[in-house]
Amino acid sequence: MDVLTIEKSRISYSIFHAYFNIETLVTMDPIITWILPVKNGMPFLPETLRSLTEQTENRTFVIAWDNGSTDGTIKTLREWIPSQLPGQVVADRPSQFLSQSLRDAVELAQTPYCARIDADDICHPERLAIQIEWLEKHPEVALIGSQVEFIDENGKRISETNDLAESFSDIIDDFLFRCPICHPTWLFRRDEIIAAGNYRNLGFHKFQDNELLMRLVVNGHRIQNLPEPLIRYRVHRNSITQQTRNSSEAQSNRNKLMVQYAQSLFGIEPSRLGVLLDNESSLSISDAWGIARGLSRFDSLQPTKRLRSPRFQRGLGSLLDQDDHLRQFVMAAIRADWPVARNRLRRSFTG
């Protein structure tokens, strides 16, 4: 083979190699940005990052936003990003409030979709593949989540949730007593989140996820849960969830949020919902009807059917003082449980 032939072959190979590299780069352009806020994520962070590398849907980019870590988190992030995970580490803009770092990360993202993950949780390898396929088939839905599997500090399975609402009607009923979609399971359309106002700083910790979901629904967006658990949710003493769960401050902040959306979401006057949440007044049938009618503005469920829904009744139950027999009479009457209703009504008079 002469020199000219060798050179032609080399040029052809170079063109061929460059062409397919370009094609690969084009097809591998990220469509999903992982939003990973973190403060002192060790020792669980490496396991979380590894689960991101094992996703079968790998058209991803990571924005890891450090909020002032002092435990080696930044060093670990830079060992993984971008060498093993395409993305960037933001370590020069720590925020006091999680909501602000979430907002900034969503604004920084350049992909049509964003996925949430916390620094101590583990993604199922098929998580993104399942979620993105479902979301692309349902353009009317702005955000989806999933069930979760709970694990302890050592990664041992504790339990699995299968009671998070899946239908839109059940999801909006769940707003009465909890956040209906687990935050680190979210996959959402970035443009629709931005258009709705993005994450907001509420002036207090937690509930930025619940507030954003409420705002999406009030603005006419659909949200959904998938039936399978797609993350392993770690429960440990240092997690924010455990630190705030059942605390009086958390309950007070939740009540503030519900009062904020009393009229726009629940269809009840803020002052009236406030006194119900503070157990300063008994729930009336009129209150229950008003809330059912308010929520039914967002779906096709008739208020009378919502009143009979076990999920809605469970939500109303969260507004009740179990020792308030008049409130319990109202709930029994809504369920048409007349023996209990008569008993509660009698006890409300006798004390």
Secondary structure, 3 states (H helix, E strand, C coil): CCHHHHHHHHHHHHHHHHHHHHHHHHHCCCCEEEEEEECCCCCCHHHHHHHHHCCCCCCEEEEEEECCCCCCHHHHHHHHCCCCCCEEEECCCCCCCHHHHHHHHHHHCCCCEEEECCCCCEECCCHHHHHHHHHHHCCCEEEEEEEEEEECCCCCEEEECCCCCCCHHHHHHHCCCCCCCCHHHCEEEHHHHHHCCCCCCCCCCCCHHHHHHHHHHHCCCEEEEEEEEEEEEECCCCCHHHHHCCCHHHHHHHHHHHHHCHHHHHCCCHHHHHHHHCCCCCCCHHHHHHHHHHHHHHCCCCHHHHHHCHHHHHHHHCCCCCCCHHHHHHHHHHCCCHHHHHHHHHHHHHC
